[in-house]
Amino acid sequence: MREVSDDGKIQSLIALIGLAVSFESTLWHGIVSESGVIEVLSALMIETTNPKIRTLCSAIIHIIEQRGTEVGESADWKSILSPLISLLQNKDEQISKTGKSSLIDAIGSNPEISQALIKLGLFDISSEVLELAFPSFSSSSSDTILPQMVILNILEVVDKILKRNEESIKEAKQFKSCSERIIKMKLPRPIKLAIQSILIAIEGDSNGNNEEILQTQLREAQERIRTLEEQARIGQQREREKDEQIKKEKDEQIRNSEEHSRNQKKMKRDAQEQLRLKDAEIQHIKTEYTRQLSIIMNLSEEEISNGIHSVSVKFKDGNFSGFVEGQIGIVKASHKIPCPCDPCGTQHNKKMLHYDGHDGDIHFRGNNIEGNTKFSDGQLISMELNMDIGTLHFIVDGVQQPVFVQGIKEKVKYFV
């Protein structure tokens, strides 16, 4: 078929689909083993760059292979179900829902389906999805994390398999281990309910009433998610309208800028004059400020390895543009802190983790995580370190900050 155009090949392949469906089942063995059609289709599928031709070749081979079940060959459920698993994992929530519904219907109608899905690695796939969505310490790339509704669809299929086929519980050891770790984390309520339902099924303690309650709660949670997503969409629309209004106001300011230009230039000249007059004083302040920022002080020489500990500090004369140009955090007990010391420097940033007052970020290993508030002189900044579970929380004037640290496993000291 090399001299035939792609359009010609496509037409021939479409006709061949009809023949693959309609040939007498008694001819199956000869078609597969003697006709050479499988070899030709395989070669064309590999060498072509046309995705439609590749798809048609694959479809015809699949049809011929499945026709073997008409003459006594056992059904290849793994090949049949593989596309449905791909649909289940699709990031589009409607496509994922279609895959979920099809798999649940299949599990309910044929006992062989559950075992085929296990052999296809559905439990392992589910474990990987949960590990990516809820990692032990560092955050995952958002490109690899599936939407919450898709994760719920996958968990619902796993739950159906475990409750339909008791033997499948023996194959779910890795998934159970992953779920038992994740259930201890702060999870979205629908995800937590789904995992709890699965763990109950694995432990064999579920009963009809509990399952009905959990399923009801799960449906309610899914409905709440849809409501929140709609609210988010409305919020985004309002944000766009707000941005348009801001743009109009900026355009108006630009149109009026020439009228105020002379005054602005005069103010700039006056400010420059004042800066020149006070240059010596400013230089002195900068030198003293830099000296203060260069000092890194251990709040405690004690090496902390267990128990719950808390320490609080207030900064004085450390503000720059309204916020403290300083840090508070923990350092590995074995790390020696020089003076001066930049905790963000390459020789320190893997040993020192800190909360920065000027940008409100948590800094570690050259990365910074946003989400906490900035702080200023006079505010009470506290650290609560729980070495029993390996967590560190930051508190500003009695308000616990949302971004915290977990996974602390070795001895540390406080520093500021």
Phi, psi and chi 1 to 4 in degrees:
 res  aa     phi    psi   chi1   chi2   chi3   chi4
   1 MET       -   11.5  -63.2 -179.9   70.8      -
   2 ARG   -68.8  -31.0  -68.4 -177.8  179.0  175.9
   3 GLU   -82.8   -8.0  -66.3   76.5   15.1      -
   4 VAL   -83.9  140.8 -178.9      -      -      -
   5 SER   -67.2  162.8   67.6      -      -      -
   6 ASP   -60.1  -40.4  -79.7   -0.5      -      -
   7 ASP   -61.3  -40.4  -71.8  -19.1      -      -
   8 GLY   -65.3  -41.3      -      -      -      -
   9 LYS   -62.8  -40.8  -68.4  175.6 -178.1  176.7
  10 ILE   -62.6  -44.2  -70.2  170.5      -      -
  11 GLN   -62.2  -41.9  -67.6  -59.6  -40.8      -
  12 SER   -64.8  -41.0  -62.2      -      -      -
  13 LEU   -66.8  -37.6  -70.1  168.9      -      -
  14 ILE   -62.8  -42.7  -69.1  172.3      -      -
  15 ALA   -64.3  -37.1      -      -      -      -
  16 LEU   -66.8  -29.1 -169.5   54.5      -      -
  17 ILE   -60.2  -43.3  -72.3  176.7      -      -
  18 GLY   -61.5  -40.7      -      -      -      -
  19 LEU   -67.4  -38.4  -67.1  173.9      -      -
  20 ALA   -63.5  -30.8      -      -      -      -
  21 VAL   -80.8  -31.3  172.6      -      -      -
  22 SER  -103.5   -9.3   60.2      -      -      -
  23 PHE   -65.6  153.9   69.7   76.6      -      -
  24 GLU   -63.4  136.1  -68.5  -68.8  -26.0      -
  25 SER   -62.7  -24.8   59.0      -      -      -
  26 THR   -69.3  -17.0   54.9      -      -      -
  27 LEU   -88.5   -3.2  -59.1  175.9      -      -
  28 TRP   -56.9  -47.3 -179.2   81.1      -      -
  29 HIS   -61.9  -42.6 -172.8  -85.1      -      -
  30 GLY   -67.4  -39.2      -      -      -      -
  31 ILE   -62.7  -41.9  -70.2  173.3      -      -
  32 VAL   -73.1  -43.6  173.2      -      -      -
  33 SER   -95.4  -21.3   61.8      -      -      -
  34 GLU  -123.1  -27.5  -60.0  173.0    8.0      -
  35 SER   -72.9  -24.9   69.3      -      -      -
  36 GLY    82.1    0.3      -      -      -      -
  37 VAL   -65.2  -35.8   66.7      -      -      -
  38 ILE   -64.3  -43.9  -59.3  -64.6      -      -
  39 GLU   -63.1  -42.7  -69.2   85.5  -14.0      -
  40 VAL   -63.8  -46.5  171.4      -      -      -
  41 LEU   -63.4  -40.7  -71.8  169.7      -      -
  42 SER   -62.8  -45.0  -61.5      -      -      -
  43 ALA   -63.1  -44.1      -      -      -      -
  44 LEU   -64.0  -40.6  179.2   58.4      -      -
  45 MET   -62.2  -36.0  179.6  171.9   61.4      -
  46 ILE   -78.4  -40.5  -66.6  169.6      -      -
  47 GLU   -84.8  -21.0   71.4 -177.3   19.8      -
  48 THR   -74.6  150.8 -174.2      -      -      -
  49 THR  -105.5    1.2   58.6      -      -      -
  50 ASN   -89.2  115.2 -171.8  -49.2      -      -
  51 PRO   -63.4  -31.1   20.7  -31.4      -      -
  52 LYS   -69.3  -40.9 -172.8  168.0 -175.6  178.4
  53 ILE   -62.6  -42.4  -68.0  176.2      -      -
  54 ARG   -60.6  -42.7 -170.1 -178.6  -57.9  115.6
  55 THR   -64.6  -44.1  -59.7      -      -      -
  56 LEU   -64.8  -41.4  -70.4  170.2      -      -
  57 CYS   -60.5  -46.5  -71.3      -      -      -
  58 SER   -61.2  -41.2  174.9      -      -      -
  59 ALA   -63.9  -42.0      -      -      -      -
  60 ILE   -66.3  -44.8  -65.1  168.4      -      -
  61 ILE   -59.0  -42.9  -67.3  172.9      -      -
  62 HIS   -63.5  -42.6 -172.1   70.6      -      -
  63 ILE   -62.3  -47.2  -68.9  170.7      -      -
  64 ILE   -61.6  -43.5  -65.7  173.7      -      -
  65 GLU   -60.7  -43.8 -173.1  -91.4  -23.8      -
  66 GLN   -71.4  -26.1  -71.1  -61.2  -44.8      -
  67 ARG   -64.2  -18.6  -67.9  -83.5  -35.8  -98.8
  68 GLY   -61.8  -22.8      -      -      -      -
  69 THR   -67.2  -17.1   60.4      -      -      -
  70 GLU   -76.8  -16.3  -59.6  173.7   16.4      -
  71 VAL  -118.6   29.1  -68.4      -      -      -
  72 GLY   102.3   -9.8      -      -      -      -
  73 GLU   -68.5  142.1  -64.4  -68.3  -37.3      -
  74 SER   -72.3  147.8   56.8      -      -      -
  75 ALA   -65.9  132.8      -      -      -      -
  76 ASP   -92.3   83.4 -177.1    4.3      -      -
  77 TRP   -65.6  -29.3  -71.2  112.3      -      -
  78 LYS   -62.9  -42.7  -68.1  172.9   66.0  174.9
  79 SER   -68.5  -36.0  -61.4      -      -      -
  80 ILE   -69.4  -39.7  -63.8  171.0      -      -
  81 LEU   -88.1  -18.2  -64.3  173.4      -      -
  82 SER   -55.1  -43.9 -177.4      -      -      -
  83 PRO   -62.6  -33.7  -21.3   32.8      -      -
  84 LEU   -68.2  -35.2  -66.4  179.0      -      -
  85 ILE   -65.7  -38.6  -69.3 -178.5      -      -
  86 SER   -62.6  -41.3  -63.6      -      -      -
  87 LEU   -63.6  -40.2  -67.2  177.9      -      -
  88 LEU   -58.7  -36.0  177.0   66.1      -      -
  89 GLN   -89.0    0.7  -61.7  177.1   80.8      -
  90 ASN   -65.0  138.9 -164.8  -72.6      -      -
  91 LYS   -67.0  -21.7  -73.1 -171.2  175.1 -176.9
  92 ASP   -72.8  121.2 -174.4  -69.8      -      -
  93 GLU   -63.7  -36.3  -65.2  177.8    4.8      -
  94 GLN   -69.0  -41.4  -79.6  -60.0  119.3      -
  95 ILE   -63.9  -43.6  -66.5  175.7      -      -
  96 SER   -60.8  -40.0  174.4      -      -      -
  97 LYS   -63.4  -38.0 -177.7  179.6  179.0 -178.4
  98 THR   -62.8  -45.8  -60.8      -      -      -
  99 GLY   -60.9  -41.4      -      -      -      -
 100 LYS   -61.6  -49.5  176.4 -160.7   74.2  172.8
 101 SER   -60.6  -42.1  -60.0      -      -      -
 102 SER   -64.2  -42.7  -59.6      -      -      -
 103 LEU   -68.0  -40.5  -73.5  171.3      -      -
 104 ILE   -64.7  -41.4  -73.3  178.1      -      -
 105 ASP   -62.1  -41.5  -70.4  -16.7      -      -
 106 ALA   -65.8  -41.8      -      -      -      -
 107 ILE   -61.2  -39.0  -67.9  167.0      -      -
 108 GLY   -72.5  -23.9      -      -      -      -
 109 SER  -100.3  -17.8   60.7      -      -      -
 110 ASN  -142.6  118.3 -169.1  -32.3      -      -
 111 PRO   -62.3  -24.5  -20.1   32.0      -      -
 112 GLU   -71.1  -21.6  -64.0 -179.4   25.9      -
 113 ILE   -63.2  -43.8  -58.6  -61.4      -      -
 114 SER   -57.6  -47.0  -63.6      -      -      -
 115 GLN   -65.6  -37.3 -162.2   59.5   36.4      -
 116 ALA   -64.2  -40.8      -      -      -      -
 117 LEU   -65.2  -36.6  -70.4  171.7      -      -
 118 ILE   -64.9  -42.8  -65.6  170.7      -      -
 119 LYS   -65.9  -29.0  -70.1 -179.5  178.5  179.1
 120 LEU   -74.9   -4.7  -81.5  167.8      -      -
 121 GLY    85.1   28.4      -      -      -      -
 122 LEU   -61.7  -38.1 -176.7   60.3      -      -
 123 PHE   -63.0  -42.6  -71.3  161.3      -      -
 124 ASP   -66.6  -40.4  -66.8  -22.0      -      -
 125 ILE   -60.0  -44.1  -68.9  170.6      -      -
 126 SER   -63.6  -40.3  -56.9      -      -      -
 127 SER   -61.7  -43.2  -62.3      -      -      -
 128 GLU   -63.3  -41.1  -68.4  173.1    5.0      -
 129 VAL   -60.8  -45.0  167.6      -      -      -
 130 LEU   -66.5  -40.0  -68.9  177.2      -      -
 131 GLU   -62.9  -39.1  -69.7  -73.7   -1.0      -
 132 LEU   -69.2  -40.1  -73.0  172.5      -      -
 133 ALA   -75.2  -33.5      -      -      -      -
 134 PHE  -133.0   71.9  -51.2  104.8      -      -
 135 PRO   -69.0  163.5   25.8  -33.6      -      -
 136 SER   -66.5  -37.9  -60.6      -      -      -
 137 PHE  -138.7  -71.6 -177.9   68.1      -      -
 138 SER   -79.8  154.3   58.5      -      -      -
 139 SER   -79.6  152.3   58.8      -      -      -
 140 SER   -93.9  163.0  -59.0      -      -      -
 141 SER   -65.8  137.9  169.2      -      -      -
 142 SER   -66.0  -20.1   58.5      -      -      -
 143 ASP   -69.2  -24.5  -66.7  -23.1      -      -
 144 THR   -98.7   -7.9   61.3      -      -      -
 145 ILE   -92.8  127.2  -60.9  175.8      -      -
 146 LEU   -78.4  153.1  -64.9  175.5      -      -
 147 PRO   -59.5  156.2  -23.2   33.0      -      -
 148 GLN   -59.7  -40.1 -175.6  170.2  -45.7      -
 149 MET   -65.2  -35.3  -75.6  -59.5  -61.6      -
 150 VAL   -67.6  -41.4  175.0      -      -      -
 151 ILE   -60.6  -41.5  -64.8  174.4      -      -
 152 LEU   -63.3  -38.6  -76.4  171.1      -      -
 153 ASN   -61.5  -44.3  -70.9  -21.1      -      -
 154 ILE   -62.7  -44.4  -65.3  172.5      -      -
 155 LEU   -64.4  -34.4  -68.3  175.3      -      -
 156 GLU   -65.7  -38.5 -169.4  172.0  -19.1      -
 157 VAL   -66.7  -43.4  173.9      -      -      -
 158 VAL   -59.1  -44.8  170.7      -      -      -
 159 ASP   -59.7  -40.9 -174.6   71.4      -      -
 160 LYS   -64.5  -42.7 -174.7   71.7  173.4  179.9
 161 ILE   -62.3  -47.2  -67.8  173.5      -      -
 162 LEU   -63.4  -36.1  -68.6  169.0      -      -
 163 LYS   -84.1  -19.9  -68.3  176.0  179.6  176.3
 164 ARG   -87.7  -31.7 -174.7   76.1  179.2  179.8
 165 ASN  -131.4  101.8 -176.4   -8.1      -      -
 166 GLU   -62.2  -30.9  -67.3 -177.3   -0.2      -
 167 GLU   -65.5  -24.8  -67.9  -62.4  -41.9      -
 168 SER   -66.4  -21.8   64.7      -      -      -
 169 ILE   -60.0  -32.3  -65.7  175.6      -      -
 170 LYS   -64.8  -25.8  -60.6  176.2 -178.0  177.7
 171 GLU   -89.4   -0.2  -51.6  -67.6  -26.1      -
 172 ALA  -105.0   25.5      -      -      -      -
 173 LYS   -62.9  -46.3  -67.0 -179.5  179.5  178.8
 174 GLN   -64.5  -42.7  179.1 -178.4  -13.8      -
 175 PHE   -63.3  -39.3 -179.7   82.0      -      -
 176 LYS   -62.4  -45.3  178.4 -175.2  176.1 -175.8
 177 SER   -60.0  -44.8  175.8      -      -      -
 178 CYS   -62.2  -45.1  173.3      -      -      -
 179 SER   -65.2  -39.7  -61.9      -      -      -
 180 GLU   -64.8  -31.7  -72.3  175.3  -20.8      -
 181 ARG   -72.6  -45.9  176.8 -173.2   67.8   77.9
 182 ILE   -70.3  -32.8  -68.4  172.7      -      -
 183 ILE   -63.1  -21.1 -160.5   68.4      -      -
 184 LYS   -79.7  -10.5  -60.3  174.0 -176.9  177.1
 185 MET   -86.2  168.7  -58.3  171.7   65.6      -
 186 LYS   -80.2  102.7 -174.1  176.1 -179.1 -178.9
 187 LEU  -110.9  157.2  -58.4  173.0      -      -
 188 PRO   -58.2  139.7  -23.1   32.7      -      -
 189 ARG   -54.6  -43.2 -178.5  172.9  172.0   77.3
 190 PRO   -61.5  -41.3  -22.5   33.2      -      -
 191 ILE   -64.1  -43.5  -61.0  -69.5      -      -
 192 LYS   -61.1  -43.7 -166.2  176.2 -169.5   72.6
 193 LEU   -62.8  -42.6  -70.7  172.9      -      -
 194 ALA   -63.7  -43.8      -      -      -      -
 195 ILE   -67.0  -39.8  -66.0  176.7      -      -
 196 GLN   -59.6  -42.6  -75.6  176.2  -19.8      -
 197 SER   -60.8  -42.0  176.3      -      -      -
 198 ILE   -67.2  -43.2  -69.1  171.6      -      -
 199 LEU   -63.4  -36.7  -71.6  174.8      -      -
 200 ILE   -62.5  -42.2  -70.5  172.7      -      -
 201 ALA   -63.9  -40.9      -      -      -      -
 202 ILE   -65.2  -40.8  -67.9  174.9      -      -
 203 GLU   -75.1  -12.0  -65.8  -62.1  -26.5      -
 204 GLY    77.0   19.0      -      -      -      -
 205 ASP  -103.3    4.0  -65.8  -29.3      -      -
 206 SER   -76.5  154.9   61.7      -      -      -
 207 ASN  -137.8  171.7   55.7   56.8      -      -
 208 GLY   -56.9  -42.7      -      -      -      -
 209 ASN   -67.2  -44.6  -68.8  -26.6      -      -
 210 ASN   -60.9  -42.6  -75.0  -22.0      -      -
 211 GLU   -63.3  -43.1 -178.9  177.1   -7.8      -
 212 GLU   -63.4  -40.5 -177.5  178.4  -10.7      -
 213 ILE   -64.8  -45.8  -67.8  170.7      -      -
 214 LEU   -64.3  -40.6  -71.9  172.5      -      -
 215 GLN   -64.4  -39.1  -69.3  -62.2  -30.3      -
 216 THR   -62.7  -45.1  -59.5      -      -      -
 217 GLN   -63.5  -37.3  -68.9  173.9  -23.5      -
 218 LEU   -65.0  -43.3 -176.5   58.4      -      -
 219 ARG   -62.8  -41.6  -74.0 -167.7  -65.2  -87.9
 220 GLU   -62.6  -40.6  -67.8  173.3   -8.1      -
 221 ALA   -65.0  -40.8      -      -      -      -
 222 GLN   -63.4  -37.4  -69.9  171.4  -25.2      -
 223 GLU   -66.0  -39.1 -177.5   60.9   32.5      -
 224 ARG   -64.3  -37.4  -75.6 -163.3  -65.4  -88.0
 225 ILE   -61.9  -44.3  -70.6  172.6      -      -
 226 ARG   -62.2  -38.5  -75.1 -170.6  -74.5  -90.0
 227 THR   -64.4  -44.7  -59.4      -      -      -
 228 LEU   -63.6  -38.0  -70.5  172.6      -      -
 229 GLU   -64.6  -38.2  -71.0  174.1  -17.0      -
 230 GLU   -66.0  -41.9  177.3   62.3   19.3      -
 231 GLN   -61.9  -38.1  -68.7  174.1  -10.8      -
 232 ALA   -64.9  -39.1      -      -      -      -
 233 ARG   -62.6  -43.5 -174.2 -168.8   64.3   77.6
 234 ILE   -63.4  -40.9  -65.3  172.0      -      -
 235 GLY   -61.3  -40.2      -      -      -      -
 236 GLN   -64.9  -38.3  -69.8  171.3   -9.1      -
 237 GLN   -63.2  -43.4  176.6   62.8   28.5      -
 238 ARG   -64.3  -36.0  -69.6  175.1  178.2  171.7
 239 GLU   -65.0  -40.0 -167.1   65.8   25.8      -
 240 ARG   -62.9  -41.3  -74.7 -167.3  -65.7  -90.0
 241 GLU   -63.9  -38.0  -66.2  172.8   -5.4      -
 242 LYS   -64.4  -41.3 -178.9 -179.9  178.1 -178.7
 243 ASP   -62.9  -38.7  -69.9  -17.7      -      -
 244 GLU   -64.4  -39.8  -69.7  173.9   -0.6      -
 245 GLN   -65.5  -40.4 -179.6   61.9   30.4      -
 246 ILE   -62.6  -39.7  -68.5  172.6      -      -
 247 LYS   -63.5  -40.7 -175.8  177.7 -178.1  -58.9
 248 LYS   -62.2  -42.4  -70.3  178.9 -178.5  178.2
 249 GLU   -64.7  -38.5  -66.8  174.1   -2.4      -
 250 LYS   -65.2  -40.7  -73.7 -176.2  177.8  179.2
 251 ASP   -60.0  -38.8  -68.9  -17.4      -      -
 252 GLU   -65.9  -39.5 -178.5   66.8   21.7      -
 253 GLN   -63.8  -39.1  -69.2  174.1   -1.9      -
 254 ILE   -63.9  -41.1  -68.3  172.0      -      -
 255 ARG   -63.4  -29.6  -74.5 -168.1  -67.0  -90.0
 256 ASN   -92.5   -2.9  -65.0  -26.7      -      -
 257 SER   -65.1  -36.0   63.5      -      -      -
 258 GLU   -62.4  -34.8  -68.9 -177.2   -1.9      -
 259 GLU   -63.3  -32.1 -179.0 -179.8  -13.9      -
 260 HIS   -99.5    1.1  -59.5  -73.7      -      -
 261 SER   -59.7  -44.9  178.1      -      -      -
 262 ARG   -62.3  -42.5  -71.3 -172.6  -63.8  -85.7
 263 ASN   -62.6  -40.2  -67.3  -26.2      -      -
 264 GLN   -64.9  -40.3  -69.0  173.4  -15.4      -
 265 LYS   -64.2  -39.5  -71.2  179.4  180.0  178.8
 266 LYS   -65.1  -44.1 -177.2  178.1 -177.5  -58.1
 267 MET   -61.4  -36.5  -69.2  170.9   62.4      -
 268 LYS   -66.1  -42.1 -177.6  177.1 -179.8 -179.8
 269 ARG   -62.9  -41.5  -72.0 -166.4  -62.7  -88.7
 270 ASP   -63.7  -41.3  -67.0  -18.4      -      -
 271 ALA   -65.5  -39.7      -      -      -      -
 272 GLN   -63.7  -38.7  -70.8  173.6  -20.5      -
 273 GLU   -63.1  -43.9 -179.0   64.5   20.8      -
 274 GLN   -63.4  -37.5  -68.4  174.8    4.0      -
 275 LEU   -64.1  -40.4  -73.5  172.1      -      -
 276 ARG   -64.7  -39.2  -77.2 -167.7  -65.9  -89.2
 277 LEU   -66.6  -31.1  -66.7  174.1      -      -
 278 LYS  -109.1   20.4  -65.6 -172.8  176.3 -177.7
 279 ASP   -57.8  -44.2 -177.3   72.0      -      -
 280 ALA   -63.4  -41.4      -      -      -      -
 281 GLU   -65.6  -42.1  179.7 -177.5   -4.2      -
 282 ILE   -63.9  -41.4  -68.0  172.1      -      -
 283 GLN   -62.6  -38.8 -174.4   62.1   38.4      -
 284 HIS   -63.5  -42.8  171.3   74.2      -      -
 285 ILE   -63.5  -42.2  -67.5  171.9      -      -
 286 LYS   -63.3  -42.2  -74.2 -176.2  177.1  179.3
 287 THR   -62.4  -45.5  -58.6      -      -      -
 288 GLU   -65.1  -39.6  179.3   63.8   15.9      -
 289 TYR   -65.2  -42.8 -174.9   67.8      -      -
 290 THR   -63.0  -40.8  -58.8      -      -      -
 291 ARG   -59.9  -41.8 -175.5 -170.3   67.1   79.3
 292 GLN   -65.5  -39.3  -68.1  176.1    3.7      -
 293 LEU   -71.2  -21.9  -69.5  180.0      -      -
 294 SER   -78.2  -11.4  -63.1      -      -      -
 295 ILE   -87.2  120.8  -63.0  174.8      -      -
 296 ILE  -109.9  123.9  -61.9  -67.9      -      -
 297 MET  -120.0  132.4  179.2  179.9   68.0      -
 298 ASN   -70.7  124.8  -76.5  -18.4      -      -
 299 LEU   -72.0  -24.7  -71.0  176.2      -      -
 300 SER  -153.9  136.0  171.8      -      -      -
 301 GLU   -80.7   -7.1  -72.0  -62.3  -33.1      -
 302 GLU   -68.9  132.6  177.3 -172.9    2.2      -
 303 GLU   -87.0  118.7  -65.4 -177.4   -4.2      -
 304 ILE   -97.3  123.7  -54.9  170.8      -      -
 305 SER  -127.0  -16.1   60.8      -      -      -
 306 ASN  -155.7  169.9   56.6   59.9      -      -
 307 GLY    84.5 -178.7      -      -      -      -
 308 ILE  -112.5  129.3  -59.6  173.5      -      -
 309 HIS  -133.5  150.7  -54.7  -97.3      -      -
 310 SER  -141.9  141.8  176.9      -      -      -
 311 VAL  -143.8  146.2   65.1      -      -      -
 312 SER  -132.5  146.4  -59.7      -      -      -
 313 VAL  -140.7  160.6  -59.6      -      -      -
 314 LYS  -129.3  137.7  -73.2 -174.5  178.6 -179.6
 315 PHE   -92.4  148.6  -74.6   84.8      -      -
 316 LYS  -134.3  135.0 -178.4 -179.5  179.1 -178.8
 317 ASP    56.5   36.0  -60.8  -31.9      -      -
 318 GLY  -115.4   -0.6      -      -      -      -
 319 ASN   -69.1  143.4  -87.2    7.2      -      -
 320 PHE  -143.3  116.6 -179.0   72.8      -      -
 321 SER    58.5   35.8  -61.7      -      -      -
 322 GLY    95.5  -11.1      -      -      -      -
 323 PHE  -135.4  154.0  -60.2  100.0      -      -
 324 VAL   -66.7  128.5  170.1      -      -      -
 325 GLU   -90.0   66.1 -170.6   74.0   13.0      -
 326 GLY  -155.0  171.1      -      -      -      -
 327 GLN  -135.0  159.2  -56.3   87.5   24.8      -
 328 ILE  -142.7  137.7 -176.2  170.2      -      -
 329 GLY  -178.7 -155.0      -      -      -      -
 330 ILE  -126.9  155.7   57.0  175.0      -      -
 331 VAL  -136.1  144.7   58.2      -      -      -
 332 LYS   -56.6  135.3  -71.4 -173.7  177.5 -178.8
 333 ALA   -59.2  -28.3      -      -      -      -
 334 SER   -82.5   -8.9   59.4      -      -      -
 335 HIS   -87.0  129.2 -173.6   60.3      -      -
 336 LYS   -89.9  127.7  -56.9  -60.2 -177.7 -177.3
 337 ILE   -96.6  118.9  -57.8  176.4      -      -
 338 PRO   -83.0  176.0   32.4  -35.5      -      -
 339 CYS  -136.1  120.6 -177.1      -      -      -
 340 PRO   -75.9  168.1   29.1  -36.2      -      -
 341 CYS  -146.4  131.6  172.8      -      -      -
 342 ASP  -106.2  106.0  177.6   10.3      -      -
 343 PRO   -63.2  -14.4   18.1  -28.1      -      -
 344 CYS   -90.0   -7.4  -69.8      -      -      -
 345 GLY   -64.5  154.3      -      -      -      -
 346 THR   -62.1  -27.5   55.5      -      -      -
 347 GLN   -81.8   -7.1   68.6  -88.8   41.4      -
 348 HIS  -122.4  -26.7  -57.4  -61.7      -      -
 349 ASN   -67.7  -13.8   64.1   19.1      -      -
 350 LYS   -89.7   -9.8  -65.7 -179.1 -179.9  179.4
 351 LYS  -110.3  -19.9  -51.1  -68.2 -175.4 -179.1
 352 MET  -120.2  127.3  -57.4  176.7   74.2      -
 353 LEU  -115.5  129.0  179.4  149.1      -      -
 354 HIS  -142.8  158.3   68.0  -89.1      -      -
 355 TYR  -103.6  117.7  175.7   21.2      -      -
 356 ASP   -93.9  127.1 -166.6  -64.8      -      -
 357 GLY   -71.2  -27.9      -      -      -      -
 358 HIS   -81.0  -29.9 -159.5 -102.6      -      -
 359 ASP  -118.2   -8.0   59.4   21.8      -      -
 360 GLY    74.5    7.7      -      -      -      -
 361 ASP   -90.5  157.0  -66.1  -10.5      -      -
 362 ILE   -95.4  124.3  -56.2  -61.1      -      -
 363 HIS  -111.2  131.7  -64.3 -102.4      -      -
 364 PHE  -164.7  135.2 -173.7   52.8      -      -
 365 ARG    57.2   32.3  -66.4 -177.8  178.2  -87.0
 366 GLY    81.6    2.1      -      -      -      -
 367 ASN  -109.2  154.2  -60.2  -45.7      -      -
 368 ASN  -131.7  136.9   58.8  -62.2      -      -
 369 ILE  -113.3  122.1  -57.9  175.1      -      -
 370 GLU   -83.6  166.0  -58.2  176.0   -7.2      -
 371 GLY   135.8  -24.4      -      -      -      -
 372 ASN   -93.5  160.0  -72.2   -8.0      -      -
 373 THR   -77.8  152.5 -174.6      -      -      -
 374 LYS   -75.2  160.4  -55.7  174.2 -176.3  179.7
 375 PHE  -134.8  159.7   53.1   82.3      -      -
 376 SER  -126.3  173.5  -55.1      -      -      -
 377 ASP   -52.9  140.1  -77.0  -17.4      -      -
 378 GLY    88.3  -15.8      -      -      -      -
 379 GLN   -78.2  147.4  -71.3 -172.5  -76.5      -
 380 LEU   -88.6  113.6 -176.0   65.0      -      -
 381 ILE  -107.6  122.1  -43.9  -57.7      -      -
 382 SER  -120.1  150.4  -57.4      -      -      -
 383 MET  -122.8  131.1  -68.0 -175.0  -72.8      -
 384 GLU  -115.8  113.0  -71.2 -172.0   -3.6      -
 385 LEU  -108.6  118.4  177.2   63.0      -      -
 386 ASN  -111.1   97.3 -172.4  -24.4      -      -
 387 MET   -76.8  -12.6  -69.9  -59.6  -68.2      -
 388 ASP   -70.2  -32.0  -66.0  -23.9      -      -
 389 ILE  -118.2   -0.7   60.8  174.3      -      -
 390 GLY    75.6   41.1      -      -      -      -
 391 THR  -123.5  154.2   61.4      -      -      -
 392 LEU  -135.7  120.5  174.2   64.1      -      -
 393 HIS  -111.1  147.0  -71.4  -90.2      -      -
 394 PHE  -112.1  139.1  -61.3   95.0      -      -
 395 ILE  -131.5  128.0  -58.9  167.2      -      -
 396 VAL  -115.1  114.0  178.2      -      -      -
 397 ASP    51.6   42.6  -77.2  -18.9      -      -
 398 GLY    85.6   -2.3      -      -      -      -
 399 VAL  -104.2  115.9  178.8      -      -      -
 400 GLN   -69.4  132.1 -178.0  169.2  -55.9      -
 401 GLN   -82.4  147.3  -60.3  -57.6  -62.5      -
 402 PRO   -69.2  -33.2   22.4  -32.6      -      -
 403 VAL   -89.3  122.6  178.1      -      -      -
 404 PHE  -133.4  178.8   65.8   98.5      -      -
 405 VAL  -115.0  140.4 -178.6      -      -      -
 406 GLN  -138.3  165.8   61.9 -178.7    2.9      -
 407 GLY    87.7   19.1      -      -      -      -
 408 ILE   -77.2  121.6  -56.2  168.9      -      -
 409 LYS  -125.3  -10.4  -62.2  178.6  179.7  178.5
 410 GLU  -124.1  169.1   55.9 -174.7  -78.9      -
 411 LYS   -61.8  141.5  -64.2  178.3 -179.3 -179.8
 412 VAL  -137.2  169.4  -63.1      -      -      -
 413 LYS  -130.8  156.3  -65.5 -179.9 -179.7 -179.8
 414 TYR   -81.0  150.4  -70.1  120.0      -      -
 415 PHE  -146.3  159.0   79.0   90.0      -      -
 416 VAL  -141.5      -   61.4      -      -      -
